């Protein structure tokens, strides 16, 4: 798992959380989909969701880099989805390349 810049989410139950880490384990790579671990603002574990669930309004109502952004409705949902897909693919590619270079050293 890797730590990243804080991304806040509003879960379907109305609870505000933040992405603690993104899993890129072998199972995630095999599936072609990362998992995000969501903690509360206080740092307590809330949920683990698949990347695809970020855009499922039954799981996540909103995403933002600041708490203020969570109160704004994003009309660019399709653009956000496309950008997130690109980021996920780059993340999976980067971890695969990193693992391949470590295999060659060993």
Backbone as XML, in Angstrom:
<?xml version="1.0"?>
<chain id="A" units="angstrom">
  <residue number="1" name="UNK">
    <atom name="N" x="0.837" y="-1.182" z="0.000"/>
    <atom name="CA" x="0.000" y="0.000" z="0.000"/>
    <atom name="C" x="0.878" y="1.239" z="0.000"/>
  </residue>
  <residue number="2" name="UNK">
    <atom name="N" x="0.368" y="2.276" z="-0.629"/>
    <atom name="CA" x="1.110" y="3.524" z="-0.707"/>
    <atom name="C" x="0.262" y="4.654" z="-0.147"/>
  </residue>
  <residue number="3" name="UNK">
    <atom name="N" x="0.914" y="5.654" z="0.438"/>
    <atom name="CA" x="0.209" y="6.829" z="0.937"/>
    <atom name="C" x="0.273" y="7.931" z="-0.105"/>
  </residue>
  <residue number="4" name="UNK">
    <atom name="N" x="-0.791" y="8.711" z="-0.215"/>
    <atom name="CA" x="-0.902" y="9.760" z="-1.215"/>
    <atom name="C" x="-1.450" y="11.025" z="-0.582"/>
  </residue>
  <residue number="5" name="UNK">
    <atom name="N" x="-1.509" y="12.090" z="-1.400"/>
    <atom name="CA" x="-2.129" y="13.334" z="-0.976"/>
    <atom name="C" x="-3.537" y="13.020" z="-0.477"/>
  </residue>
  <residue number="6" name="UNK">
    <atom name="N" x="-3.990" y="13.740" z="0.535"/>
    <atom name="CA" x="-5.290" y="13.451" z="1.132"/>
    <atom name="C" x="-6.412" y="13.727" z="0.133"/>
  </residue>
  <residue number="7" name="UNK">
    <atom name="N" x="-7.270" y="12.739" z="-0.020"/>
    <atom name="CA" x="-8.484" y="12.868" z="-0.811"/>
    <atom name="C" x="-9.639" y="12.560" z="0.131"/>
  </residue>
  <residue number="8" name="UNK">
    <atom name="N" x="-10.581" y="13.498" z="0.224"/>
    <atom name="CA" x="-11.738" y="13.326" z="1.094"/>
    <atom name="C" x="-12.897" y="12.732" z="0.312"/>
  </residue>
  <residue number="9" name="UNK">
    <atom name="N" x="-13.716" y="11.946" z="1.005"/>
    <atom name="CA" x="-14.900" y="11.360" z="0.386"/>
    <atom name="C" x="-16.078" y="11.480" z="1.342"/>
  </residue>
  <residue number="10" name="UNK">
    <atom name="N" x="-17.265" y="11.538" z="0.773"/>
    <atom name="CA" x="-18.491" y="11.416" z="1.556"/>
    <atom name="C" x="-19.080" y="10.065" z="1.181"/>
  </residue>
  <residue number="11" name="UNK">
    <atom name="N" x="-19.137" y="9.176" z="2.157"/>
    <atom name="CA" x="-19.698" y="7.850" z="1.906"/>
    <atom name="C" x="-21.218" y="7.947" z="1.815"/>
  </residue>
  <residue number="12" name="UNK">
    <atom name="N" x="-21.843" y="6.927" z="1.276"/>
    <atom name="CA" x="-23.288" y="6.935" z="1.055"/>
    <atom name="C" x="-24.081" y="7.134" z="2.344"/>
  </residue>
  <residue number="13" name="UNK">
    <atom name="N" x="-23.506" y="6.753" z="3.486"/>
    <atom name="CA" x="-24.194" y="6.938" z="4.765"/>
    <atom name="C" x="-24.002" y="8.350" z="5.322"/>
  </residue>
  <residue number="14" name="UNK">
    <atom name="N" x="-23.324" y="9.232" z="4.549"/>
    <atom name="CA" x="-23.140" y="10.625" z="4.954"/>
    <atom name="C" x="-21.880" y="10.888" z="5.750"/>
  </residue>
  <residue number="15" name="UNK">
    <atom name="N" x="-21.128" y="9.858" z="6.084"/>
    <atom name="CA" x="-19.904" y="10.016" z="6.868"/>
    <atom name="C" x="-18.785" y="10.538" z="5.965"/>
  </residue>
  <residue number="16" name="UNK">
    <atom name="N" x="-18.050" y="11.534" z="6.476"/>
    <atom name="CA" x="-16.901" y="12.065" z="5.748"/>
    <atom name="C" x="-15.672" y="11.263" z="6.147"/>
  </residue>
  <residue number="17" name="UNK">
    <atom name="N" x="-14.928" y="10.845" z="5.142"/>
    <atom name="CA" x="-13.698" y="10.100" z="5.387"/>
    <atom name="C" x="-12.606" y="10.592" z="4.469"/>
  </residue>
  <residue number="18" name="UNK">
    <atom name="N" x="-11.453" y="9.977" z="4.597"/>
    <atom name="CA" x="-10.337" y="10.327" z="3.719"/>
    <atom name="C" x="-9.641" y="9.046" z="3.280"/>
  </residue>
  <residue number="19" name="UNK">
    <atom name="N" x="-9.074" y="9.092" z="2.077"/>
    <atom name="CA" x="-8.354" y="7.934" z="1.565"/>
    <atom name="C" x="-7.045" y="7.832" z="2.335"/>
  </residue>
  <residue number="20" name="UNK">
    <atom name="N" x="-6.886" y="6.750" z="3.077"/>
    <atom name="CA" x="-5.664" y="6.536" z="3.862"/>
    <atom name="C" x="-4.560" y="5.985" z="2.977"/>
  </residue>
  <residue number="21" name="UNK">
    <atom name="N" x="-4.902" y="4.988" z="2.157"/>
    <atom name="CA" x="-3.904" y="4.378" z="1.284"/>
    <atom name="C" x="-4.595" y="3.690" z="0.118"/>
  </residue>
  <residue number="22" name="UNK">
    <atom name="N" x="-3.782" y="3.393" z="-0.884"/>
    <atom name="CA" x="-4.267" y="2.717" z="-2.081"/>
    <atom name="C" x="-3.485" y="1.419" z="-2.217"/>
  </residue>
  <residue number="23" name="UNK">
    <atom name="N" x="-4.209" y="0.326" z="-2.290"/>
    <atom name="CA" x="-3.582" y="-0.989" z="-2.383"/>
    <atom name="C" x="-3.324" y="-1.352" z="-3.841"/>
  </residue>
  <residue number="24" name="UNK">
    <atom name="N" x="-2.107" y="-1.801" z="-4.107"/>
    <atom name="CA" x="-1.738" y="-2.282" z="-5.444"/>
    <atom name="C" x="-1.108" y="-3.671" z="-5.323"/>
  </residue>
  <residue number="25" name="UNK">
    <atom name="N" x="-1.673" y="-4.486" z="-4.442"/>
    <atom name="CA" x="-1.138" y="-5.835" z="-4.223"/>
    <atom name="C" x="-1.295" y="-6.684" z="-5.489"/>
  </residue>
  <residue number="26" name="UNK">
    <atom name="N" x="-0.749" y="-7.887" z="-5.450"/>
    <atom name="CA" x="-0.831" y="-8.785" z="-6.606"/>
    <atom name="C" x="-2.274" y="-9.059" z="-7.007"/>
  </residue>
  <residue number="27" name="UNK">
    <atom name="N" x="-3.165" y="-9.208" z="-6.030"/>
    <atom name="CA" x="-4.580" y="-9.463" z="-6.329"/>
    <atom name="C" x="-5.204" y="-8.264" z="-7.050"/>
  </residue>
  <residue number="28" name="UNK">
    <atom name="N" x="-4.880" y="-7.045" z="-6.607"/>
    <atom name="CA" x="-5.386" y="-5.837" z="-7.276"/>
    <atom name="C" x="-4.869" y="-5.767" z="-8.709"/>
  </residue>
  <residue number="29" name="UNK">
    <atom name="N" x="-3.601" y="-6.090" z="-8.885"/>
    <atom name="CA" x="-3.019" y="-6.077" z="-10.233"/>
    <atom name="C" x="-3.681" y="-7.119" z="-11.124"/>
  </residue>
  <residue number="30" name="UNK">
    <atom name="N" x="-3.910" y="-8.308" z="-10.585"/>
    <atom name="CA" x="-4.551" y="-9.371" z="-11.351"/>
    <atom name="C" x="-5.947" y="-8.935" z="-11.794"/>
  </residue>
  <residue number="31" name="UNK">
    <atom name="N" x="-6.664" y="-8.304" z="-10.875"/>
    <atom name="CA" x="-8.026" y="-7.837" z="-11.129"/>
    <atom name="C" x="-8.038" y="-6.587" z="-12.004"/>
  </residue>
  <residue number="32" name="UNK">
    <atom name="N" x="-6.904" y="-5.851" z="-12.001"/>
    <atom name="CA" x="-6.828" y="-4.610" z="-12.769"/>
    <atom name="C" x="-7.576" y="-3.468" z="-12.111"/>
  </residue>
  <residue number="33" name="UNK">
    <atom name="N" x="-7.700" y="-3.548" z="-10.784"/>
    <atom name="CA" x="-8.449" y="-2.523" z="-10.056"/>
    <atom name="C" x="-7.866" y="-2.372" z="-8.653"/>
  </residue>
  <residue number="34" name="UNK">
    <atom name="N" x="-7.486" y="-1.143" z="-8.320"/>
    <atom name="CA" x="-6.939" y="-0.874" z="-6.996"/>
    <atom name="C" x="-8.054" y="-0.849" z="-5.949"/>
  </residue>
  <residue number="35" name="UNK">
    <atom name="N" x="-7.649" y="-0.903" z="-4.677"/>
    <atom name="CA" x="-8.577" y="-0.750" z="-3.561"/>
    <atom name="C" x="-8.127" y="0.434" z="-2.728"/>
  </residue>
  <residue number="36" name="UNK">
    <atom name="N" x="-9.083" y="1.185" z="-2.209"/>
    <atom name="CA" x="-8.792" y="2.354" z="-1.392"/>
    <atom name="C" x="-9.262" y="2.099" z="0.029"/>
  </residue>
  <residue number="37" name="UNK">
    <atom name="N" x="-8.381" y="2.360" z="0.993"/>
    <atom name="CA" x="-8.733" y="2.222" z="2.394"/>
    <atom name="C" x="-9.161" y="3.594" z="2.902"/>
  </residue>
  <residue number="38" name="UNK">
    <atom name="N" x="-10.377" y="3.662" z="3.434"/>
    <atom name="CA" x="-10.978" y="4.917" z="3.873"/>
    <atom name="C" x="-10.977" y="4.964" z="5.397"/>
  </residue>
  <residue number="39" name="UNK">
    <atom name="N" x="-10.433" y="6.050" z="5.944"/>
    <atom name="CA" x="-10.454" y="6.299" z="7.387"/>
    <atom name="C" x="-11.345" y="7.494" z="7.679"/>
  </residue>
  <residue number="40" name="UNK">
    <atom name="N" x="-11.817" y="7.577" z="8.921"/>
    <atom name="CA" x="-12.570" y="8.751" z="9.358"/>
    <atom name="C" x="-11.611" y="9.929" z="9.494"/>
  </residue>
  <residue number="41" name="UNK">
    <atom name="N" x="-12.153" y="11.098" z="9.698"/>
    <atom name="CA" x="-11.332" y="12.291" z="9.911"/>
    <atom name="C" x="-10.432" y="12.096" z="11.133"/>
  </residue>
  <residue number="42" name="UNK">
    <atom name="N" x="-10.897" y="11.306" z="12.105"/>
    <atom name="CA" x="-10.115" y="11.034" z="13.315"/>
    <atom name="C" x="-9.066" y="9.944" z="13.103"/>
  </residue>
  <residue number="43" name="UNK">
    <atom name="N" x="-9.040" y="9.339" z="11.913"/>
    <atom name="CA" x="-8.049" y="8.312" z="11.621"/>
    <atom name="C" x="-8.494" y="6.889" z="11.889"/>
  </residue>
  <residue number="44" name="UNK">
    <atom name="N" x="-9.786" y="6.686" z="12.159"/>
    <atom name="CA" x="-10.300" y="5.344" z="12.416"/>
    <atom name="C" x="-10.759" y="4.703" z="11.108"/>
  </residue>
  <residue number="45" name="UNK">
    <atom name="N" x="-10.506" y="3.408" z="10.949"/>
    <atom name="CA" x="-10.888" y="2.680" z="9.740"/>
    <atom name="C" x="-12.397" y="2.754" z="9.526"/>
  </residue>
  <residue number="46" name="UNK">
    <atom name="N" x="-12.809" y="3.081" z="8.288"/>
    <atom name="CA" x="-14.228" y="3.099" z="7.933"/>
    <atom name="C" x="-14.585" y="2.015" z="6.924"/>
  </residue>
  <residue number="47" name="UNK">
    <atom name="N" x="-13.791" y="1.918" z="5.857"/>
    <atom name="CA" x="-14.174" y="1.022" z="4.770"/>
    <atom name="C" x="-12.999" y="0.782" z="3.831"/>
  </residue>
  <residue number="48" name="UNK">
    <atom name="N" x="-13.124" y="-0.238" z="3.035"/>
    <atom name="CA" x="-12.205" y="-0.511" z="1.933"/>
    <atom name="C" x="-13.081" y="-0.626" z="0.696"/>
  </residue>
  <residue number="49" name="UNK">
    <atom name="N" x="-12.805" y="0.206" z="-0.308"/>
    <atom name="CA" x="-13.641" y="0.191" z="-1.505"/>
    <atom name="C" x="-12.782" y="-0.017" z="-2.741"/>
  </residue>
  <residue number="50" name="UNK">
    <atom name="N" x="-13.378" y="-0.609" z="-3.740"/>
    <atom name="CA" x="-12.690" y="-0.768" z="-5.019"/>
    <atom name="C" x="-12.757" y="0.543" z="-5.780"/>
  </residue>
  <residue number="51" name="UNK">
    <atom name="N" x="-11.787" y="0.725" z="-6.664"/>
    <atom name="CA" x="-11.717" y="1.934" z="-7.478"/>
    <atom name="C" x="-13.050" y="2.233" z="-8.156"/>
  </residue>
  <residue number="52" name="UNK">
    <atom name="N" x="-13.683" y="1.230" z="-8.738"/>
    <atom name="CA" x="-14.943" y="1.433" z="-9.465"/>
    <atom name="C" x="-16.045" y="1.966" z="-8.563"/>
  </residue>
  <residue number="53" name="UNK">
    <atom name="N" x="-15.952" y="1.699" z="-7.269"/>
    <atom name="CA" x="-16.978" y="2.159" z="-6.335"/>
    <atom name="C" x="-16.882" y="3.651" z="-6.038"/>
  </residue>
  <residue number="54" name="UNK">
    <atom name="N" x="-15.763" y="4.287" z="-6.409"/>
    <atom name="CA" x="-15.646" y="5.735" z="-6.223"/>
    <atom name="C" x="-16.735" y="6.480" z="-6.978"/>
  </residue>
  <residue number="55" name="UNK">
    <atom name="N" x="-17.222" y="5.895" z="-8.067"/>
    <atom name="CA" x="-18.201" y="6.560" z="-8.914"/>
    <atom name="C" x="-19.581" y="5.930" z="-8.803"/>
  </residue>
  <residue number="56" name="UNK">
    <atom name="N" x="-19.756" y="5.100" z="-7.788"/>
    <atom name="CA" x="-21.050" y="4.486" z="-7.512"/>
    <atom name="C" x="-21.694" y="5.281" z="-6.379"/>
  </residue>
  <residue number="57" name="UNK">
    <atom name="N" x="-22.756" y="6.015" z="-6.688"/>
    <atom name="CA" x="-23.401" y="6.881" z="-5.686"/>
    <atom name="C" x="-24.014" y="6.084" z="-4.535"/>
  </residue>
  <residue number="58" name="UNK">
    <atom name="N" x="-24.106" y="4.760" z="-4.668"/>
    <atom name="CA" x="-24.556" y="3.931" z="-3.554"/>
    <atom name="C" x="-23.436" y="3.692" z="-2.550"/>
  </residue>
  <residue number="59" name="UNK">
    <atom name="N" x="-22.208" y="4.046" z="-2.929"/>
    <atom name="CA" x="-21.045" y="3.841" z="-2.060"/>
    <atom name="C" x="-20.421" y="5.180" z="-1.670"/>
  </residue>
  <residue number="60" name="UNK">
    <atom name="N" x="-20.124" y="6.033" z="-2.663"/>
    <atom name="CA" x="-19.478" y="7.328" z="-2.427"/>
    <atom name="C" x="-20.332" y="8.429" z="-3.051"/>
  </residue>
  <residue number="61" name="UNK">
    <atom name="N" x="-20.711" y="9.418" z="-2.234"/>
    <atom name="CA" x="-21.540" y="10.510" z="-2.736"/>
    <atom name="C" x="-20.728" y="11.619" z="-3.385"/>
  </residue>
  <residue number="62" name="UNK">
    <atom name="N" x="-19.517" y="11.869" z="-2.880"/>
    <atom name="CA" x="-18.706" y="12.958" z="-3.417"/>
    <atom name="C" x="-17.242" y="12.737" z="-3.062"/>
  </residue>
  <residue number="63" name="UNK">
    <atom name="N" x="-16.365" y="13.359" z="-3.858"/>
    <atom name="CA" x="-14.917" y="13.255" z="-3.684"/>
    <atom name="C" x="-14.340" y="14.658" z="-3.774"/>
  </residue>
  <residue number="64" name="UNK">
    <atom name="N" x="-13.298" y="14.964" z="-2.984"/>
    <atom name="CA" x="-12.642" y="16.260" z="-3.090"/>
    <atom name="C" x="-11.318" y="16.288" z="-2.362"/>
  </residue>
  <residue number="65" name="UNK">
    <atom name="N" x="-10.497" y="17.289" z="-2.714"/>
    <atom name="CA" x="-9.202" y="17.457" z="-2.046"/>
    <atom name="C" x="-9.319" y="18.276" z="-0.769"/>
  </residue>
  <residue number="66" name="UNK">
    <atom name="N" x="-10.447" y="18.966" z="-0.598"/>
    <atom name="CA" x="-10.681" y="19.741" z="0.619"/>
    <atom name="C" x="-12.096" y="19.460" z="1.106"/>
  </residue>
  <residue number="67" name="UNK">
    <atom name="N" x="-12.333" y="19.726" z="2.372"/>
    <atom name="CA" x="-13.678" y="19.558" z="2.923"/>
    <atom name="C" x="-14.649" y="20.476" z="2.181"/>
  </residue>
  <residue number="68" name="UNK">
    <atom name="N" x="-14.197" y="21.683" z="1.823"/>
    <atom name="CA" x="-15.045" y="22.637" z="1.100"/>
    <atom name="C" x="-15.533" y="22.047" z="-0.222"/>
  </residue>
  <residue number="69" name="UNK">
    <atom name="N" x="-14.652" y="21.345" z="-0.928"/>
    <atom name="CA" x="-15.042" y="20.746" z="-2.206"/>
    <atom name="C" x="-16.159" y="19.727" z="-2.039"/>
  </residue>
  <residue number="70" name="UNK">
    <atom name="N" x="-16.238" y="19.095" z="-0.887"/>
    <atom name="CA" x="-17.262" y="18.078" z="-0.678"/>
    <atom name="C" x="-18.661" y="18.671" z="-0.709"/>
  </residue>
  <residue number="71" name="UNK">
    <atom name="N" x="-18.777" y="19.966" z="-0.399"/>
    <atom name="CA" x="-20.092" y="20.606" z="-0.400"/>
    <atom name="C" x="-20.509" y="21.042" z="-1.799"/>
  </residue>
  <residue number="72" name="UNK">
    <atom name="N" x="-19.577" y="21.042" z="-2.736"/>
    <atom name="CA" x="-19.874" y="21.433" z="-4.117"/>
    <atom name="C" x="-20.245" y="20.205" z="-4.933"/>
  </residue>
  <residue number="73" name="UNK">
    <atom name="N" x="-21.256" y="20.350" z="-5.760"/>
    <atom name="CA" x="-21.639" y="19.255" z="-6.658"/>
    <atom name="C" x="-20.817" y="19.368" z="-7.929"/>
  </residue>
  <residue number="74" name="UNK">
    <atom name="N" x="-20.119" y="18.305" z="-8.297"/>
    <atom name="CA" x="-19.266" y="18.333" z="-9.478"/>
    <atom name="C" x="-20.058" y="17.935" z="-10.712"/>
  </residue>
  <residue number="75" name="UNK">
    <atom name="N" x="-20.162" y="18.876" z="-11.650"/>
    <atom name="CA" x="-20.859" y="18.598" z="-12.897"/>
    <atom name="C" x="-19.957" y="17.879" z="-13.887"/>
  </residue>
  <residue number="76" name="UNK">
    <atom name="N" x="-18.669" y="17.773" z="-13.555"/>
    <atom name="CA" x="-17.694" y="17.170" z="-14.454"/>
    <atom name="C" x="-17.460" y="15.701" z="-14.136"/>
  </residue>
  <residue number="77" name="UNK">
    <atom name="N" x="-18.458" y="14.999" z="-13.689"/>
    <atom name="CA" x="-18.259" y="13.623" z="-13.228"/>
    <atom name="C" x="-17.610" y="12.735" z="-14.291"/>
  </residue>
  <residue number="78" name="UNK">
    <atom name="N" x="-18.008" y="12.863" z="-15.552"/>
    <atom name="CA" x="-17.406" y="12.038" z="-16.611"/>
    <atom name="C" x="-15.924" y="12.350" z="-16.775"/>
  </residue>
  <residue number="79" name="UNK">
    <atom name="N" x="-15.570" y="13.629" z="-16.711"/>
    <atom name="CA" x="-14.165" y="14.027" z="-16.831"/>
    <atom name="C" x="-13.379" y="13.491" z="-15.641"/>
  </residue>
  <residue number="80" name="UNK">
    <atom name="N" x="-13.943" y="13.629" z="-14.445"/>
    <atom name="CA" x="-13.277" y="13.119" z="-13.245"/>
    <atom name="C" x="-13.058" y="11.612" z="-13.345"/>
  </residue>
  <residue number="81" name="UNK">
    <atom name="N" x="-14.040" y="10.914" z="-13.865"/>
    <atom name="CA" x="-13.933" y="9.459" z="-14.008"/>
    <atom name="C" x="-12.808" y="9.100" z="-14.975"/>
  </residue>
  <residue number="82" name="UNK">
    <atom name="N" x="-12.731" y="9.804" z="-16.096"/>
    <atom name="CA" x="-11.695" y="9.537" z="-17.088"/>
    <atom name="C" x="-10.302" y="9.800" z="-16.502"/>
  </residue>
  <residue number="83" name="UNK">
    <atom name="N" x="-10.147" y="10.907" z="-15.792"/>
    <atom name="CA" x="-8.861" y="11.243" z="-15.178"/>
    <atom name="C" x="-8.477" y="10.188" z="-14.143"/>
  </residue>
  <residue number="84" name="UNK">
    <atom name="N" x="-9.430" y="9.772" z="-13.332"/>
    <atom name="CA" x="-9.156" y="8.763" z="-12.312"/>
    <atom name="C" x="-8.746" y="7.435" z="-12.949"/>
  </residue>
  <residue number="85" name="UNK">
    <atom name="N" x="-9.371" y="7.076" z="-14.063"/>
    <atom name="CA" x="-8.995" y="5.848" z="-14.783"/>
    <atom name="C" x="-7.533" y="5.921" z="-15.237"/>
  </residue>
  <residue number="86" name="UNK">
    <atom name="N" x="-7.142" y="7.079" z="-15.768"/>
    <atom name="CA" x="-5.760" y="7.269" z="-16.225"/>
    <atom name="C" x="-4.797" y="7.145" z="-15.050"/>
  </residue>
  <residue number="87" name="UNK">
    <atom name="N" x="-5.114" y="7.804" z="-13.925"/>
    <atom name="CA" x="-4.255" y="7.731" z="-12.743"/>
    <atom name="C" x="-4.116" y="6.292" z="-12.253"/>
  </residue>
  <residue number="88" name="UNK">
    <atom name="N" x="-5.235" y="5.566" z="-12.217"/>
    <atom name="CA" x="-5.181" y="4.188" z="-11.740"/>
    <atom name="C" x="-4.284" y="3.346" z="-12.650"/>
  </residue>
  <residue number="89" name="UNK">
    <atom name="N" x="-4.425" y="3.494" z="-13.958"/>
    <atom name="CA" x="-3.610" y="2.710" z="-14.884"/>
    <atom name="C" x="-2.130" y="3.044" z="-14.719"/>
  </residue>
  <residue number="90" name="UNK">
    <atom name="N" x="-1.820" y="4.336" z="-14.561"/>
    <atom name="CA" x="-0.431" y="4.740" z="-14.352"/>
    <atom name="C" x="0.116" y="4.164" z="-13.052"/>
  </residue>
  <residue number="91" name="UNK">
    <atom name="N" x="-0.695" y="4.145" z="-12.015"/>
    <atom name="CA" x="-0.274" y="3.591" z="-10.728"/>
    <atom name="C" x="0.015" y="2.098" z="-10.862"/>
  </residue>
  <residue number="92" name="UNK">
    <atom name="N" x="-0.874" y="1.370" z="-11.520"/>
    <atom name="CA" x="-0.649" y="-0.062" z="-11.718"/>
    <atom name="C" x="0.588" y="-0.306" z="-12.576"/>
  </residue>
  <residue number="93" name="UNK">
    <atom name="N" x="0.784" y="0.495" z="-13.621"/>
    <atom name="CA" x="1.968" y="0.356" z="-14.472"/>
    <atom name="C" x="3.243" y="0.637" z="-13.684"/>
  </residue>
  <residue number="94" name="UNK">
    <atom name="N" x="3.219" y="1.682" z="-12.863"/>
    <atom name="CA" x="4.407" y="2.061" z="-12.091"/>
    <atom name="C" x="4.791" y="0.965" z="-11.104"/>
  </residue>
  <residue number="95" name="UNK">
    <atom name="N" x="3.812" y="0.386" z="-10.428"/>
    <atom name="CA" x="4.142" y="-0.650" z="-9.450"/>
    <atom name="C" x="4.590" y="-1.927" z="-10.144"/>
  </residue>
  <residue number="96" name="UNK">
    <atom name="N" x="4.035" y="-2.224" z="-11.307"/>
    <atom name="CA" x="4.473" y="-3.399" z="-12.072"/>
    <atom name="C" x="5.907" y="-3.221" z="-12.543"/>
  </residue>
  <residue number="97" name="UNK">
    <atom name="N" x="6.229" y="-2.035" z="-13.077"/>
    <atom name="CA" x="7.593" y="-1.751" z="-13.531"/>
    <atom name="C" x="8.579" y="-1.805" z="-12.376"/>
  </residue>
  <residue number="98" name="UNK">
    <atom name="N" x="8.179" y="-1.284" z="-11.217"/>
    <atom name="CA" x="9.036" y="-1.294" z="-10.036"/>
    <atom name="C" x="9.317" y="-2.728" z="-9.595"/>
  </residue>
  <residue number="99" name="UNK">
    <atom name="N" x="8.285" y="-3.554" z="-9.585"/>
    <atom name="CA" x="8.458" y="-4.958" z="-9.186"/>
    <atom name="C" x="9.330" y="-5.705" z="-10.181"/>
  </residue>
  <residue number="100" name="UNK">
    <atom name="N" x="9.181" y="-5.430" z="-11.473"/>
    <atom name="CA" x="10.000" y="-6.097" z="-12.491"/>
    <atom name="C" x="11.469" y="-5.738" z="-12.335"/>
  </residue>
  <residue number="101" name="UNK">
    <atom name="N" x="11.773" y="-4.476" z="-12.033"/>
    <atom name="CA" x="13.173" y="-4.076" z="-11.872"/>
    <atom name="C" x="13.764" y="-4.695" z="-10.611"/>
  </residue>
  <residue number="102" name="UNK">
    <atom name="N" x="12.955" y="-4.880" z="-9.561"/>
    <atom name="CA" x="13.446" y="-5.530" z="-8.348"/>
    <atom name="C" x="13.702" y="-7.012" z="-8.602"/>
  </residue>
  <residue number="103" name="UNK">
    <atom name="N" x="12.867" y="-7.642" z="-9.437"/>
    <atom name="CA" x="13.063" y="-9.055" z="-9.768"/>
    <atom name="C" x="14.394" y="-9.262" z="-10.481"/>
  </residue>
  <residue number="104" name="UNK">
    <atom name="N" x="14.774" y="-8.331" z="-11.344"/>
    <atom name="CA" x="16.025" y="-8.446" z="-12.089"/>
    <atom name="C" x="17.236" y="-8.314" z="-11.176"/>
  </residue>
  <residue number="105" name="UNK">
    <atom name="N" x="17.099" y="-7.511" z="-10.085"/>
    <atom name="CA" x="18.206" y="-7.329" z="-9.144"/>
    <atom name="C" x="18.432" y="-8.590" z="-8.322"/>
  </residue>
  <residue number="106" name="UNK">
    <atom name="N" x="17.320" y="-9.284" z="-7.998"/>
    <atom name="CA" x="17.383" y="-10.438" z="-7.104"/>
    <atom name="C" x="17.889" y="-11.622" z="-7.789"/>
  </residue>
</chain>
